[in-house]
Amino acid sequence: MALASTSKLQLVILKETVTGVCDSDGIGDDGAVFLRSTGESLSYGFSSETSKEINATRQVGSRVVTDANVDGSINIELSFHEYDDLFEALLAGTFDTTFAGATGVKAFTSCAFSTGGGGGGGTITLSGADVGGFAGLEAGQWIKVTGHATPSLNRLYKIIPITTSIIVVDALTPVAEAAAAGACSFSGCRLENGVAALQTFTIEKGFTDVNQFFMYRGMAPTGLSLDFSAASVLKGDIKFLGLNVAEATATTSMGIIGAAQGNPMMNSVTGIGDILVNGAILADTYIKSAKVTIDAKLRAQKAIGTLGAVGIGEGTFDIGGELVIYLADATVYNLALAQAPVSLEIPVTDADGSGYVFVFDNVYLDVPTVQAGSMDTDVELSCKFTAVAPVTATDKMLHIDRVGAAIV
């Protein structure tokens, strides 16, 4: 008799049109796909109460189920495009494809690069038939250039002032050398926290060696934690809150299942670029680790006559994280003491140069702990941060800029 092994775990995920209803409509962005993971804790649990009735035998006479909860996490190693649907659902937004279309990559034939000027980082200018092609990009966004005949120009750039035909580049991501108008491609699209309708998923957890499958329905991403630590792959977990679960002895109602993305996992050695604090690279020190956390504050809505939740309520975003920095000077400490919002940008890419930049326009830094806990260890600043949107009508707590290979 076969016994289930975690090595035979299979996760399949499908967007729901109606919350709690598995409605497969074939392969594609809205069809079922396999989902990569390093483990999971999805569960369906009951709450119960025993009778409090007093009797002379000192025994409990009965127990009843009073509630049911569907929740848990999927553990991940961050890789390009694998979890974009979940990022969108968590932040109640969508990656903006105005600039580069659904693929996220746009080709130009007449694109010139100049050094210096503007904000000190140089400019990128379109001419001829390409004029107006930068429409849809915005100041502060990160983009990536690929395919240029001058290799040093193929890199990440942070945009500052912009028109539909001219980009001024931040001095921290400068144009390396001038180049006359030529061909190259740009990738870039931006996801922000928003107010889109709640998006839920059906997630099927299968143990294929014993043909046991558990279908979790109405699963809404409610949290994300990403851990960027030295000498490690970039890992994290996505938390879910759901409605109900069904068990079967065969994969059920998922339709044609598409392949997971095959992009490489990201790591903290070659995968993290310069982290910018208040628009500058920290001088004369190093960041040991960074964490990003997002809590959508979803809640299960309960009602009389229903075991479990009847719906999922939305709450106020709680977005932040933590930086651990080797102590070298008081720069970060003084920024925290000032208690004024600062910006924070964390670029992460894979071996192919595809990835994301996590952009926080306004974060408050907690005053970091500075302690010598024991002998023969490094002194570190452990600094938590909280994202805010000072002008809630226009500002955003978090932008995720996606750059790299075309989305297919």
N, C-alpha and C positions, 0 to 999 in steps of 0.2 A: 504494500500500500504506500503510495506517494504521500509525502508530507511537504507542506508548503515551505518554500525557501524565498527569502527576500531577493535573491538573485534573479528570480523569475517574475518580479513585479513589473506590471505594465500599467501605465497611466494614459488615459485617453481623455481629451477635453473637447467640449463642444459648446459654442455660444447658444444661449437660449433666446428665443424671441418672446416667449411668455415665461415669466419666472416660475421655475419648478417643473417645466415641461420640456422633456427631451424631444427636440424637433429637428432631427437630422435632415439636411437638404443637400447632401452631397459634398464632395471634396472642394476645398478652397478656403478662403479666409474665414468663411462662416460655416465650414464643414468641420467634422471631427478630425482631430489630428493627435498623434502620439505626443506626449509631453515628457521632456527630459527632467530627471530629478535625481537627487542623491538620497532620498528617503522621504517619508511622509508620516503624518500623525492624524490623518483624517479619521474622525470617529463619530459614532452615533451612540449617545448615552442617555440613560433614563435617570430621572430623579424620583425618589419615592419617599413615602412616609409610613411609619408603622403606627399602629393604633396606640393612643395614649390612654385607652380605657383601663381603669383600675379594676383588678380582680384578685381574689384571695389566693390564687395559685401562683401569682407573680410571673405569669407568662404573657407573651405578646400574642394577641389573637389574630391579627391580620396585618397585611401590608398592601398598599396600593401605589401604583405609578401615578405621579402628579405632573411630570413634565418630561420633555425630550429635547435634546440639543444636538445639532449637527454643526461641527466645527473642526478645526485642526489646521495644520500647516503642510506645505510642500517645500522641502529643502532643495536648494538649487545651487549650481555653479553658474555664474553669470555668463551668458553667451548672447551674441548678437541676434536680435529679432525673435528669439525663442519665446519670450514672455511679454511681447509688446501688447497683445490683446489684454493681458492681465494688468499691465501698467496703465493702460487706457481706462479700464474699468475701475481700478483703484482710485485714480485721480479724477474720474468723471469727466474725461476729455478725450480728444483724439489727436494723433499726430497730424499736424497741419501740412497738407500736400499742395498748398497753393503755389509754391515756388517750383518744386521739382516733380510734381505729379505723384502717382501712386508708387512708383519705383523708388522715389527719394533721390534720384540721380538725374542731373540735367546736363546735356552736352552743349558746348559752345565751339564755334569755329574761329572767332575773332576776339580773343581775350588777352589784354596786355597787362603786364605787371611792372610797377615802378617802386623804387625803394624810397624811404624817408618821406617827408611831407605829411600833410594831414595830421594824424595823431602820432606820427613818428614811426609807424610800422609800415608805411607805404600804401599804395592804392592798387586796386584791380579794376580795370576799365573795359567795358564792352564797346564794340564798334560794329559798323555795317549792319548785317541782318540780325545781329544779336542785341542791338540796342533795346533797352527796356526789359531785358531778360532777368534782372535781379528782383523784379516785382514779387512780393511775397516773403522776402527776407526782412528781418528787423534788427535794429541796433541791439547789441548785446548777445546776439545769436552766434553759435559756433558752426562753422561749415568745414568741409574738407575738399581740397582740390586733388584730383587724380588725372593721370594720363597726359600730363604736360611733358613736352620733350626735354625740358630742363628739370632734372630730378629733384633739385632742392626746393622747387616750388610746390611739389606734391606733399602737402601737409595740412594740419589743422590750422584754421585761422579764426580769431575772434573778431567779429565785426563791431566797429563803432559807428560813426555817421555813415549813412547809406542813401543813395538814390537808386532808381530802377536800373541805372547803367554804371554807377561807380560805387565801389566799396572802399571805405577807409579802414585800414587794418590796425588793430591794437598793437602798440609797440612791443608787447610781450609775446606776440606771435607774428613777427615781422616777415615781410617779403624778403627773401634771401638775396635775390639778384634781379635786376631788371630784365624784362623779356618783351620783345615786340609782339603784336597781336598774333595769336596762334590758337591752336585747338587744345581743349582740355575739358574735363567734366567737374561739376560741383555736386556734392551731396549735402543735404541738410533738410531736416524737418523738425518741428518743435512740438512737444507735448507740454501742456500746462494743467495745473489743477483747475477744474471747472465745475459746472453744474449740470452736466448731461444726466439723462435718466439712468437709474441704476441698471447696470448690465450684470447678468448672472450667467452661470455656466453649469452644464452637466459634466461631472468628472467621474469617470469609471475607473475604479481601482481593481485590477485583475491579478490574481495569482495563477499564472497560466499552467503551472505544473500540476495543480489540483483542480483546475477548471472552476475556480470560485471567483465571482465578479461582484463588486459592490458599486452600485450606481448612486452617487451623491448628487442630488438635484437642488436647483435654486442656490448654487454656491456663488457667493459674492466675495471678491477679494476685499478684505478689510484692513490688511496691514502688510507692510513690506519692511524687511530689515536687510541691509547690505553691509557686509563687513570687508573692508579693504585693509588687510593687515600685511605687514612685511613678511616676506618669505612664504607666501601662501597664494593659493588661487583665490579669486574673488567669489565669495560665497554668501549665501543668505537664505531667507525663507519668506514665503508668501502665505499669509494667514487668510482663512476663509470662514465665512458664516453661511449656513445653508438652511434648507427647509426639511428635506426628508431623504431617506435612503431605501433602496431596494436591493435584494440579493438574488443572484441567479447562478446557474451552473454553465452559462455560456454568455459571451459578450452580447449585449442586448441593445437593439434600437439605435445604434450609433452610425449606421449607414457605412459608406465607404470611408475608411480611415486613412488620412494623409500622413505622410512622413513628418517627423520632427525636423526642425532646422539642423543643419549639419555643421554650423559654424563652431570654431574652436572656443574653449573656455578662456576666460580672461585671467590674468595673474597680476600680482602686485609688483613684479620686477620690471617687465617690459610693457605692462598694460596700463600703468597709471602715469599720466603726464604731470606737469607742474600744477600743483594745487594752488589756486590763487585766493588769497585772503585780502579783502578790500582792494582788489584789483592789482595786487602785487604778489610776486613770489616771495615766500619767507626767506630772508637772507641769513646766511651763516648758521643754519640749523636744518633739521630734517623732521619730517612727519613720520612717526612710527606706524600709526594706523588711523583710519577714518571709518566712521560708521554713518550711514544714512538710514533714518527710520521714518516711515509714513504710517499714520494711523487714521483711517477714515471714520473711525468711531461709529461703525455700524452696530445696530442692536436688533435682537430678535423681538418681534412683536407677538405677544401671546394673547389668546382669547379663550373664553369659556367654550367648552365643547370640542376643542381641538387639542390633540396631543402634539406638542411641539409648537413651532412658529406658524403664524398665518401670513407673515410678511417680514420684510427687513426694513428697518428705519435708518435714515441717514443722519449723521452728526457733523460736527465741526472738525475740519482737518487739524491734526496735530502732527507737524512735520519738523524734523530736526535731526540731531545726531550728535556725534562726538569726535573730536580730534585729540590724538595723543602726540605731543610734540616734545622732542628732546630740548631740555632747557639750555639756551645759549645766551639769550638776552630777554628783555622785558617787553618785547614788541606785542606779543599776543596778550600778555598779562595786562598791559596798559590799555589795549583795545577793549578788553573785558571790563576794566575799571571804569572806562568812560561811559559805559552803558548807552552807547549809540549804535544803531544798526550798521552792520558791515556786510559786504558781499562775500560770497564763497562760491568757488567753482571747482568741480572735481571731474577731470576728464579721464575716461577709462576706455581702452580699446583692446582688441585681440591681436593675434599675430598677423592678421591680414590688414590691420588698420581700421577695422570697423568697430563702432562702439557708441558710447554715449558721453555727454557732458552734463553733469548734474549742476544746475545753476540756481543759486539762492541769491536773489537780489538784496534781501534784507534779513539778516539773522542777528539775534542778540546772543552774545557769548556769556555764559556763566563764568564767574571768576574762577579760574582754574585752581585745582589743588596742586601745591608744590611741596612735596614731602620726600624726606630721606627715610624710607621705610626700613632699610637694612644696609649692611655693609656690602661693598663691591657690586653695586647696581647703578644704573644710569638714573639721573634725575629727570623726570618727565613732567610736562604740563598736561593734565587731563582736563580738557575743556569741552563741556557740553554746549550745544547751540540750539536755538529755537527759531524757526522761520516765522516771519510775520508778513502781512500785506498792509503797509501803512495807509494806503488809499484803497480800500476794499473794492471799490467800483472798477478800478483799472489795474492795480498791482496784482501780482501772483506770488504765492509762497514758494513755488518751485517750477522751474522749467527743466525739461529733459530734452536736450538736443541730440538727435540721432544722426550719425554720420557714417559713411562707408559704402559698402557694397549695395547694389540695387536690390530692392525687395521684389521677389518673384513669387 
